[in-house]
Amino acid sequence: MKRYIAAYKHLIPAKRQQVAPQGNRGRRYTTAPGEAYQMDWGFTDVLDYNGNTYRAACFAMICHHCGQRYIEFFPNAKQENLFIGMIHTFQYIGMPRVVLSPPE
């Protein structure tokens, strides 16, 4: 057994080494109160009561000052649903000076 293990020792993976933590790589963008919100759409599959699956649009907006979030689901990502989501966000969090959205 010792000879067999010695002959195939090259197949044993190297021991793991502890590395120094690299810290948080995500940087949070912060602004003054009421300065800026950021919004975007996401999509997810939803399972209804009948077992059918359909795609739903998820509207999300976040305040850059406090990190407060507003999330709402819609059947699609049409412009009218975007405006509804924005109005509901402004009612919930307040009105910002600027709303940022990702480039298309």
C-alpha positions, 0 to 999 in steps of 0.5 A: 500500500505504501508503494502504491501511494508513493507511486501515485502521490502526484495525483493528490491535490495540493493543500489549500493555503489561507490568503489575505482577505481582499475586502469588499469589492463593491463600492456604494455610491453615496450622495447628499439626502434627496440628491439621487436615486438609481433605478433598473429592471430585472426579470424573474420566472413566477409560478402561479397557482395552476403550476404555469410559469410566466416571466415577470418584470421587477422594478427596483429603485434605491436611494444613494444616500440612505440605501432605502429600496423600493421594489415592485413587480409588473407583468411586463416592463412597458413604459407605463409600468415604469412611470407607475413604479417611479410614482410609487417610489416617490410616494414611498421614499420621496422625490429626488433631484436626479434619477439615474438609470443604466445605459441601454 
